[in-house]
Amino acid sequence: MKNDLKWKLIGIFAIAVAAIYIVLSKPVKLGLDLQGGMSIILEVDVEHVIKTQYKQLAQDVKKKLKENHIDVLSVKVDEDKILISLLDPTHADKAYKIIKDNFPQVDVDVSDGMVKVSFSQWELNRIKKLTVQQAVETIRNRIDEFGKLNANVSKLGERRILVEIPGVVDPERAKAIIGRTAQLELLEVVDSAFSKEELLKRYPEIPPGTRIIEGVPEKINGQTVKEWFLVKDAPIVTGSELKDARASVDSRGKPAVNFELTDEGAEKFGEATAKMIGKRIAIVLDNKVVSAPVVRSRISKSGQITGNFTPEEAADLAVVLRAGALPAPVKILEERLIGPTLGKDSIEKTLKAGIFALILVGLFMIWRYAISGFISVIALLFNGLLLWAAMVFLDVTLTLPGIAGIILNIGMAVDANVIIFERIKEELKKGRTLRVALEEGFKRAWDAILDAQITTLIAAFVLFQFGTGPLKGFAATLSIGTVTSIFTALFVTKVFLDIVLGGKKSLKYAF
């Protein structure tokens, strides 16, 4: 028996030392409400993605019909459907079957020789859900690339995203990185001019498979000018084929961004540039030409984006390119800045509340249960140490509601001890010895404690799963505290009681 107690005590000591080491190794992460920062609510333009998907679907359907020798007279893309006019209307039923067999995600309707194609409701819901999920991941990746800001990025409703960045020092820069679409395309330049009107004079009708894109303004001989470009519509490569991007300087020592392509992208780029020697290639970012260098030789693996960048802009552009383009434009609906003074004041008030609660609970336990109450206070302090160490180890962000969860956990941890002590007192009233009463009291208390803590863990899980940032902070500390309180109540408290009271038949002021 003594040997068992000895090893249990060594185990508790080892856990305490490990917990102290973890707590001292690094500070716990503080949330937005405790250290200040910014909170942004974004709305994802899912309709933009649906329009793009319809354009792609129109091309795929047209190609598939052509492969099956059905001539298409025209294809009109609307916001919620594609209208296909056939050269021979009698082929409408055949076209219907081909589209249904090859595109299971669409609904098809034939009327007066016209074929109407639209995404099914299931597919529309899938596109919307996937778009928002991709936007959340992209924004999270961008913030991670920007620096270790311990940000919270979470979905809010069907198409909104909540971004909370604690301690951010430059809100405008953060907003630019978060909200920038960053869609990169490398396009072949057909022609260019210093005004759109001049291009339209040369091309009264835009050639099929081309489009006009404006360039970014730049200074030439002291004058600000803007070039316009007629480019081929189909990109040579896009940002999805980007492997890496890093801020650098160009041949004139000005800030630039070097990029590297994937093996597949490099092969495509190499084949295209080998045929474009002497021609210009447009580097298009978010539908604007940032630079259009002349191809001097075959380019495959890497290239450089130049423009009127500041060093900071070049670094930020590299960040968003590495993290990937947003699947759809996003709009900032709401932004809030929280000063560090408010967070500091919150910490001071909640710490005072926690200490006050701990003192009151400790005094009550000692008054009500004497020696055992004092042991429960020691177990309670041990529980607090374990809880804090677990938060540091699991990288949990501490929020103001999270501190409330910790304070609530003080009462919950004591509640388990109260159940145990009352069961022991009941056994003593039956005439049991102190040793037997201890064993029976813990056995009888086990089911009640476990049931109560499991229901708490279920509630915490639901809060964490469906709640936003602050609620998740509360749920995290509540669930961790629940687990540690079970351990301290049923193991640590029992070991200390066995050491102090276990060898005695009875003891005054034991309970």
Long-range contacts (C-beta under 8 A, 24 or more apart in sequence): 1-502, 5-495, 5-498, 5-499, 5-502, 8-491, 8-495, 9-495, 9-499, 12-382, 12-491, 12-492, 12-495, 15-386, 16-382, 16-385, 18-389, 19-385, 19-386, 19-388, 19-389, 20-385, 20-389, 22-389, 22-392, 22-393, 23-385, 23-388, 23-389, 23-392, 25-392, 26-392, 27-392, 28-388, 28-391, 28-392, 28-396, 28-398, 29-150, 29-166, 29-395, 29-396, 29-397, 29-398, 30-166, 30-343, 30-397, 30-398, 31-152, 31-164, 31-166, 31-397, 31-398, 31-399, 31-400, 31-402, 31-469, 31-470, 31-473, 32-152, 32-164, 32-165, 32-166, 32-338, 32-399, 32-469, 33-338, 33-342, 33-343, 33-346, 33-399, 33-400, 33-470, 34-166, 34-343, 34-346, 34-347, 34-398, 34-399, 34-400, 35-166, 35-167, 35-340, 35-343, 36-166, 36-167, 36-337, 36-338, 36-339, 36-340, 36-341, 36-342, 36-343, 37-164, 37-165, 37-166, 37-167, 37-168, 37-337, 37-338, 38-164, 38-165, 38-168, 38-171, 38-174, 38-335, 38-336, 38-337, 38-338, 39-162, 39-163, 39-164, 39-165, 39-334, 39-335, 39-336, 39-338, 40-162, 40-163, 40-164, 40-165, 40-175, 40-178, 40-332, 40-334, 40-335, 40-336, 41-156, 41-160, 41-161, 41-162, 41-163, 41-332, 41-333, 41-334, 41-335, 42-135, 42-139, 42-160, 42-161, 42-163, 42-178, 42-179, 42-330, 42-331, 42-332, 42-333, 43-159, 43-160, 43-161, 43-330, 43-331, 43-333, 44-131, 44-132, 44-135, 44-159, 44-160, 44-161, 44-327, 44-328, 44-329, 44-330, 45-328, 45-329, 45-330, 45-331, 46-127, 46-128, 46-131, 46-132, 46-159, 46-328, 47-79, 48-328, 48-329, 49-127, 49-128, 49-131, 49-327, 49-328, 50-79, 50-80, 50-119, 50-124, 50-127, 50-128, 51-77, 51-79, 53-119, 53-127, 54-78, 54-79, 54-80, 54-81, 54-82, 54-119, 57-82, 57-103, 57-106, 57-117, 57-119, 58-82, 60-103, 61-99, 61-103, 61-117, 64-98, 64-99, 64-102, 64-103, 65-95, 65-98, 65-99, 68-94, 68-98, 70-94, 70-95, 70-98, 80-118, 81-116, 81-117, 81-118, 82-116, 82-117, 82-118, 83-114, 83-115, 83-116, 84-114, 84-115, 84-116, 84-117, 85-113, 85-114, 86-113, 86-114, 86-115, 89-113, 89-114, 128-158, 128-159, 130-327, 131-327, 131-328, 132-158, 132-159, 132-161, 134-326, 134-327, 135-161, 135-326, 135-327, 135-328, 135-330, 136-161, 138-323, 138-324, 138-325, 138-326, 138-327, 139-163, 139-178, 139-326, 141-323, 141-324, 142-177, 142-178, 142-319, 142-320, 142-323, 143-177, 143-178, 144-323, 145-319, 145-322, 145-323, 146-174, 146-177, 146-316, 146-319, 150-397, 152-397, 152-469, 152-472, 154-468, 154-469, 154-472, 156-468, 160-333, 161-330, 162-468, 162-469, 164-469, 166-397, 167-340, 171-335, 171-337, 173-312, 173-316, 175-332, 175-335, 176-316, 177-316, 177-319, 177-320, 178-330, 179-330, 179-331, 179-332, 180-286, 180-320, 180-326, 181-286, 181-325, 181-326, 181-328, 181-329, 181-330, 182-239, 182-285, 182-286, 182-317, 182-320, 182-321, 182-323, 182-324, 182-325, 182-326, 183-238, 183-239, 183-285, 183-286, 183-287, 183-325, 183-326, 184-238, 184-239, 184-242, 184-283, 184-284, 184-285, 184-321, 184-325, 185-235, 185-237, 185-238, 185-239, 185-282, 185-284, 186-235, 186-236, 186-237, 186-238, 186-269, 186-281, 186-282, 186-283, 186-284, 186-303, 187-213, 187-231, 187-232, 187-233, 187-235, 187-236, 187-281, 187-282, 187-284, 188-231, 188-232, 188-236, 188-272, 188-276, 188-279, 188-281, 188-282, 189-229, 189-230, 189-231, 189-279, 189-280, 189-281, 189-282, 189-292, 190-230, 190-231, 190-232, 191-229, 191-230, 192-227, 192-228, 192-229, 192-230, 192-280, 192-292, 193-227, 193-228, 194-225, 194-226, 194-227, 194-228, 195-228, 196-228, 198-228, 199-228, 199-230, 203-230, 206-230, 209-233, 209-234, 213-282, 213-284, 213-287, 213-288, 213-289, 214-288, 214-289, 215-288, 215-289, 215-290, 215-292, 216-288, 216-289, 216-290, 216-307, 216-308, 217-308, 218-307, 218-308, 219-308, 227-289, 227-292, 229-282, 229-289, 229-292, 231-282, 231-284, 231-289, 235-284, 236-268, 236-269, 236-272, 236-273, 236-281, 237-261, 237-265, 237-268, 237-269, 239-321, 239-324, 239-325, 240-324, 240-325, 241-265, 241-268, 242-321, 242-322, 244-322, 245-317, 245-318, 245-321, 245-322, 246-318, 247-311, 247-314, 247-315, 247-317, 247-318, 248-304, 248-314, 250-304, 250-306, 254-306, 254-309, 255-309, 255-310, 255-311, 255-313, 255-314, 256-304, 256-305, 256-306, 256-307, 256-309, 256-314, 257-304, 257-305, 257-309, 257-314, 257-317, 257-318, 257-321, 258-302, 258-303, 258-304, 258-305, 259-302, 259-303, 259-304, 259-305, 259-321, 260-301, 260-302, 261-300, 261-301, 261-302, 261-303, 266-300, 266-301, 267-300, 269-299, 269-300, 269-303, 270-298, 270-299, 270-300, 273-297, 273-298, 273-299, 273-300, 274-298, 285-317, 346-400, 347-403, 350-400, 350-403, 350-404, 350-407, 351-403, 353-407, 354-403, 354-406, 354-407, 354-410, 357-407, 357-410, 357-411, 358-384, 358-410, 361-410, 361-411, 361-414, 365-414, 365-417, 369-421, 369-511, 370-509, 370-510, 370-511, 371-500, 371-501, 371-507, 371-509, 371-510, 371-511, 372-421, 372-424, 372-497, 372-501, 372-510, 372-511, 373-421, 375-493, 375-496, 375-497, 375-500, 376-414, 376-417, 376-421, 376-493, 378-496, 379-413, 379-417, 379-488, 379-489, 379-492, 379-493, 379-496, 380-410, 380-413, 380-414, 380-417, 380-488, 382-488, 382-492, 383-409, 383-413, 383-481, 383-484, 383-485, 383-487, 383-488, 383-492, 384-410, 386-484, 386-487, 386-488, 387-477, 387-480, 387-481, 387-484, 390-480, 390-483, 390-484, 391-476, 391-477, 391-480, 394-480, 396-473, 396-476, 396-477, 396-480, 397-473, 397-476, 398-473, 398-477, 399-469, 399-470, 399-473, 399-474, 400-470, 400-473, 401-470, 401-471, 401-473, 401-474, 402-473, 402-474, 402-476, 402-477, 403-477, 404-474, 405-473, 405-474, 405-475, 405-476, 405-477, 405-478, 405-481, 406-477, 406-481, 408-478, 408-481, 409-477, 409-478, 409-481, 409-482, 409-485, 412-453, 412-456, 412-481, 412-482, 412-485, 413-481, 413-484, 413-485, 413-488, 413-489, 415-452, 416-445, 416-449, 416-452, 416-453, 416-485, 416-486, 416-489, 416-490, 417-489, 417-493, 419-445, 419-448, 419-449, 420-445, 420-449, 420-489, 420-490, 420-493, 421-511, 424-511, 425-511, 428-511, 433-505, 433-506, 434-501, 434-502, 434-504, 434-505, 434-506, 434-507, 434-510, 435-502, 435-503, 435-504, 435-505, 438-494, 438-497, 438-498, 438-501, 438-502, 442-490, 442-494, 446-490, 449-486, 449-489, 449-490, 450-486, 453-482, 453-485, 453-486, 456-482, 457-482, 457-483
